[in-house]
Amino acid sequence: MPFNLKGRSFLTLKDYTPQEIGYLLDLSAELKKAKYIGTETKNLQGKNIALIFEKPSTRTRCAFMVACNDQGAHAEYLGKGDIQLGKKESVEDTAKVLGRMFDGIEFRGFEHSTVEILAQHSGVPVWNGLTDLYHPTQVLADFLTIKERKGYLKGISFAYVGDGRNNVANSLMIGSAKMGLDFRIVSPKELFPSEELVAYCRNEAAATGASVTITDDMGSGIKGCDVLYTDVWVSMGEEEFFEERINLLKDYQVNMDMIRATGKEDCIFLHCLPAFHDTNTALGMEVFEKYGLKEMEVSDEVFRSKHSAVFDEAENRVHTIKAVMVATL
């Protein structure tokens, strides 16, 4: 069943019903199929899209750029030093200017209030490419990947392991509650999500048949899980907390022992990337030299194993972001 989402912003999954999220996932699959078989229609021909990046990114930037190109839109990248957002010009004034020139605006940065102000004052759809609170486009890609691998979404047992109060964990919990998953956050108590957000998600879950569990017990948290998910231990801008997070999370690394402990031979592993699974990066080597860790949130064995769907997941950023833009423009 089609939904009229034209003119809507996409700031958090809180703003979308389960039926609307399901529609975006179905549209993503249709657009992906059309791209693969060469029948894609340029639904965004003549549209101009502003891409505001306070935080740099590989997947989010490339996904929006490719999605725009595939659909016939022109994308303009606006990096941290390219515009005066919040410096010489207020976010509100910037929103009003960009809304006169562009048909849609993507924002990836720090404070969630920034993307809210852009949506309030631009007069065009605004899409959240990541803020400190939420990462909704990532969750659409995650859910599309699960549907491709498992054939369904409702009823999937899903454990997020690691920093349980970051933007990815928040959005996964909201999305899982709305879409009927058995969702668990397995995290040290110091990194549990906010009680307010947990209460909101449990209220949503009551209507969809989902369940939301927050625990620091690894055994019960991952038992029977179809999906294990993790993210970096230290988000961009939090580098000063490396030692603290390593001490808190070293026992929460996703490794083959954890995969086996799920009891599911076909358990899949997801990660929003980038992942620190070896020392083949400058930061990976720095952590190894300082703390003696060759791997952090996921072992190299799991990352490269048959369980890993991380590159399918990364590709699906394109198709799900494309669906959001097509649906709202």
JOQUINOR-V981088 format. One record per residue. N is the residue number from 1. OMEGA is omega in degrees with one decimal (* if undefined). D_FIRST is the distance of its C-alpha to the first C-alpha in Angstrom with 1 decimal. Layout:
n = [N & N]
omega = [OMEGA & OMEGA]
d_first = [D_FIRST & D_FIRST]
This chain:
n = [1 & 2 & 3 & 4 & 5 & 6 & 7 & 8 & 9 & 10 & 11 & 12 & 13 & 14 & 15 & 16 & 17 & 18 & 19 & 20 & 21 & 22 & 23 & 24 & 25 & 26 & 27 & 28 & 29 & 30 & 31 & 32 & 33 & 34 & 35 & 36 & 37 & 38 & 39 & 40 & 41 & 42 & 43 & 44 & 45 & 46 & 47 & 48 & 49 & 50 & 51 & 52 & 53 & 54 & 55 & 56 & 57 & 58 & 59 & 60 & 61 & 62 & 63 & 64 & 65 & 66 & 67 & 68 & 69 & 70 & 71 & 72 & 73 & 74 & 75 & 76 & 77 & 78 & 79 & 80 & 81 & 82 & 83 & 84 & 85 & 86 & 87 & 88 & 89 & 90 & 91 & 92 & 93 & 94 & 95 & 96 & 97 & 98 & 99 & 100 & 101 & 102 & 103 & 104 & 105 & 106 & 107 & 108 & 109 & 110 & 111 & 112 & 113 & 114 & 115 & 116 & 117 & 118 & 119 & 120 & 121 & 122 & 123 & 124 & 125 & 126 & 127 & 128 & 129 & 130 & 131 & 132 & 133 & 134 & 135 & 136 & 137 & 138 & 139 & 140 & 141 & 142 & 143 & 144 & 145 & 146 & 147 & 148 & 149 & 150 & 151 & 152 & 153 & 154 & 155 & 156 & 157 & 158 & 159 & 160 & 161 & 162 & 163 & 164 & 165 & 166 & 167 & 168 & 169 & 170 & 171 & 172 & 173 & 174 & 175 & 176 & 177 & 178 & 179 & 180 & 181 & 182 & 183 & 184 & 185 & 186 & 187 & 188 & 189 & 190 & 191 & 192 & 193 & 194 & 195 & 196 & 197 & 198 & 199 & 200 & 201 & 202 & 203 & 204 & 205 & 206 & 207 & 208 & 209 & 210 & 211 & 212 & 213 & 214 & 215 & 216 & 217 & 218 & 219 & 220 & 221 & 222 & 223 & 224 & 225 & 226 & 227 & 228 & 229 & 230 & 231 & 232 & 233 & 234 & 235 & 236 & 237 & 238 & 239 & 240 & 241 & 242 & 243 & 244 & 245 & 246 & 247 & 248 & 249 & 250 & 251 & 252 & 253 & 254 & 255 & 256 & 257 & 258 & 259 & 260 & 261 & 262 & 263 & 264 & 265 & 266 & 267 & 268 & 269 & 270 & 271 & 272 & 273 & 274 & 275 & 276 & 277 & 278 & 279 & 280 & 281 & 282 & 283 & 284 & 285 & 286 & 287 & 288 & 289 & 290 & 291 & 292 & 293 & 294 & 295 & 296 & 297 & 298 & 299 & 300 & 301 & 302 & 303 & 304 & 305 & 306 & 307 & 308 & 309 & 310 & 311 & 312 & 313 & 314 & 315 & 316 & 317 & 318 & 319 & 320 & 321 & 322 & 323 & 324 & 325 & 326 & 327 & 328 & 329]
omega = [-179.5 & 177.5 & 176.8 & -179.8 & -175.6 & 178.8 & -179.1 & 169.1 & -179.6 & -173.8 & 179.1 & 178.2 & 174.3 & -173.5 & -174.2 & 177.8 & 174.5 & -179.9 & 179.0 & 176.2 & 177.0 & 177.9 & 179.0 & 177.5 & 177.5 & 178.4 & 176.9 & -179.9 & 178.7 & -179.4 & 177.0 & 178.7 & -179.7 & 178.4 & -176.9 & -176.2 & 173.1 & -179.5 & -175.0 & 176.4 & -179.4 & -176.8 & -175.1 & 179.4 & 177.6 & 179.0 & 176.4 & -173.5 & 175.8 & 179.2 & -177.9 & -177.7 & 167.6 & 176.7 & 177.4 & -178.7 & 170.9 & -172.0 & -176.8 & 179.4 & -176.7 & -179.8 & 178.4 & -179.2 & -179.0 & 179.2 & 177.8 & -179.3 & -179.6 & -174.8 & 174.1 & -179.9 & 173.0 & 179.8 & 177.2 & -179.2 & -179.9 & -178.2 & -174.5 & -177.6 & -174.5 & -179.2 & -174.2 & -175.1 & 177.2 & -179.4 & 178.3 & 179.3 & -177.7 & 176.8 & 179.4 & -179.6 & 177.6 & 179.2 & -178.4 & 178.1 & -176.9 & 178.9 & 176.3 & -173.3 & -174.6 & 179.2 & 179.1 & -176.6 & 171.0 & 176.4 & 173.5 & -177.5 & -171.0 & -171.7 & 179.7 & 179.6 & 179.6 & -179.2 & 176.5 & 178.9 & 176.6 & -179.6 & -177.1 & -169.4 & -176.0 & -177.6 & 177.6 & 177.1 & 177.5 & -176.3 & -179.2 & 176.3 & 173.0 & 167.4 & -179.5 & -177.4 & -169.7 & 175.9 & -170.0 & 179.6 & 176.9 & -176.8 & 175.5 & 178.1 & 178.3 & -177.5 & 176.5 & 179.6 & 178.3 & 179.1 & 178.3 & -176.5 & -172.7 & -179.9 & -179.1 & -179.6 & -179.0 & 180.0 & 176.8 & 173.6 & -166.3 & 177.4 & 170.5 & -174.6 & 176.4 & -179.2 & -170.2 & -180.0 & 176.5 & -173.6 & 179.5 & 178.2 & 178.0 & -176.3 & 175.8 & 179.9 & 178.0 & -178.7 & -179.7 & 178.5 & -178.6 & -173.1 & 170.1 & 179.5 & 168.5 & -169.8 & 177.1 & 165.6 & 179.7 & -166.2 & 169.0 & -177.7 & 180.0 & -176.7 & 174.9 & 176.9 & -178.3 & 179.6 & 179.7 & -179.5 & 177.7 & 179.0 & 177.4 & -177.2 & 178.5 & 175.4 & 175.9 & -177.4 & -179.3 & -178.3 & -174.0 & -176.1 & 176.9 & 170.8 & -178.8 & -178.5 & 176.1 & -174.4 & 170.8 & -179.9 & -175.4 & -174.6 & -179.3 & -176.6 & -176.0 & -176.7 & 176.1 & -175.0 & 175.1 & -175.4 & 168.1 & -175.7 & 172.7 & -179.9 & 179.2 & -179.5 & -178.9 & 179.8 & 179.0 & -178.0 & -178.6 & -172.0 & -179.1 & -176.1 & -175.1 & -176.2 & 179.5 & -177.8 & 177.2 & 179.3 & -179.6 & -165.9 & -175.6 & 178.5 & -179.0 & 176.9 & 174.7 & 178.8 & -174.9 & 174.9 & 178.7 & 177.2 & -179.2 & -177.2 & 175.2 & -175.8 & -179.2 & 179.5 & -177.8 & 175.5 & 177.3 & -179.9 & 177.5 & 178.9 & -176.8 & 177.2 & 2.6 & -178.1 & 177.6 & -175.2 & 178.2 & -179.2 & -177.3 & 173.2 & 179.3 & 179.9 & 177.4 & 178.8 & 178.6 & 178.9 & 177.9 & -178.0 & -176.0 & -172.8 & 177.8 & -179.8 & 175.5 & 179.6 & 178.1 & -169.1 & 178.4 & 177.9 & 178.1 & 179.9 & 178.5 & -176.6 & -177.4 & -173.1 & 176.0 & -179.5 & -171.8 & 176.5 & -170.0 & -178.2 & 167.0 & -179.9 & 179.5 & 178.0 & -176.4 & 170.5 & -179.9 & -171.5 & -179.5 & 175.4 & 176.9 & 179.8 & 179.4 & -179.2 & -179.6 & -176.7 & -173.5 & 177.2 & *]
d_first = [0.0 & 3.8 & 6.7 & 10.2 & 12.5 & 15.2 & 18.6 & 17.8 & 20.3 & 19.8 & 22.9 & 22.1 & 19.4 & 20.7 & 19.0 & 15.4 & 13.6 & 12.7 & 9.0 & 9.7 & 12.0 & 9.8 & 7.4 & 10.9 & 12.2 & 9.7 & 10.5 & 14.1 & 14.3 & 13.3 & 15.8 & 18.3 & 18.2 & 18.7 & 21.6 & 23.2 & 23.2 & 24.1 & 21.4 & 20.2 & 19.8 & 21.6 & 19.0 & 21.5 & 24.5 & 27.1 & 25.7 & 28.2 & 27.4 & 30.0 & 30.3 & 32.6 & 34.1 & 36.6 & 36.2 & 36.4 & 33.9 & 33.4 & 29.8 & 28.2 & 30.3 & 29.9 & 26.1 & 25.7 & 28.3 & 26.9 & 23.3 & 24.8 & 27.0 & 24.4 & 22.2 & 25.4 & 25.9 & 29.4 & 29.8 & 32.9 & 34.1 & 35.9 & 37.9 & 39.9 & 42.9 & 41.2 & 40.4 & 42.1 & 39.2 & 40.9 & 44.4 & 45.7 & 42.6 & 40.5 & 36.8 & 36.1 & 38.1 & 36.6 & 33.1 & 34.2 & 35.8 & 33.0 & 30.5 & 32.6 & 32.7 & 29.4 & 25.7 & 24.7 & 26.8 & 26.7 & 29.2 & 30.7 & 33.7 & 35.4 & 34.9 & 31.4 & 32.8 & 33.1 & 29.4 & 28.9 & 31.6 & 30.2 & 26.8 & 28.7 & 31.0 & 29.6 & 27.2 & 24.8 & 22.1 & 24.0 & 23.0 & 25.0 & 26.5 & 28.6 & 30.7 & 33.2 & 30.7 & 27.3 & 25.8 & 22.0 & 21.3 & 23.5 & 21.5 & 18.3 & 20.5 & 22.0 & 18.9 & 17.7 & 21.3 & 21.3 & 18.2 & 20.0 & 23.2 & 22.3 & 19.1 & 17.6 & 17.7 & 17.9 & 21.6 & 23.0 & 26.5 & 27.0 & 30.2 & 30.9 & 34.7 & 36.8 & 36.7 & 34.4 & 34.2 & 33.3 & 30.2 & 28.4 & 29.3 & 28.0 & 24.6 & 24.3 & 25.2 & 22.7 & 19.8 & 21.1 & 21.4 & 17.9 & 16.5 & 19.0 & 21.7 & 25.4 & 26.6 & 30.3 & 32.3 & 35.7 & 38.0 & 41.5 & 41.7 & 42.8 & 39.4 & 37.1 & 34.2 & 34.7 & 34.9 & 32.8 & 29.8 & 30.3 & 30.3 & 27.1 & 25.4 & 26.9 & 25.6 & 22.0 & 22.7 & 23.9 & 20.5 & 18.7 & 21.5 & 22.5 & 26.2 & 28.1 & 31.6 & 34.1 & 37.3 & 40.2 & 40.9 & 39.9 & 40.4 & 38.1 & 35.6 & 34.8 & 35.6 & 32.9 & 30.6 & 28.2 & 28.1 & 30.9 & 30.4 & 33.1 & 33.9 & 37.2 & 39.7 & 40.5 & 38.0 & 39.1 & 41.6 & 42.7 & 45.2 & 48.0 & 46.5 & 46.7 & 49.6 & 48.2 & 44.8 & 46.4 & 48.5 & 45.6 & 43.2 & 45.4 & 44.8 & 41.0 & 40.9 & 38.4 & 40.7 & 40.9 & 42.6 & 39.5 & 37.2 & 39.4 & 39.5 & 35.8 & 36.8 & 33.8 & 34.9 & 31.5 & 31.0 & 29.6 & 31.0 & 29.1 & 30.7 & 29.4 & 32.7 & 35.4 & 37.1 & 40.8 & 41.4 & 44.7 & 47.4 & 46.2 & 45.4 & 47.9 & 46.4 & 46.3 & 50.0 & 50.9 & 49.5 & 51.3 & 54.5 & 54.3 & 52.8 & 53.3 & 49.6 & 48.4 & 44.9 & 43.0 & 39.6 & 39.1 & 41.7 & 41.9 & 41.8 & 38.3 & 37.0 & 38.1 & 37.3 & 34.9 & 33.0 & 32.2 & 28.9 & 29.8 & 29.7 & 26.3 & 25.2 & 27.1 & 25.5 & 22.0 & 22.9 & 22.6 & 19.1 & 17.6 & 19.7 & 18.6 & 14.9 & 16.1 & 18.2 & 15.8 & 13.1 & 15.9 & 18.1]
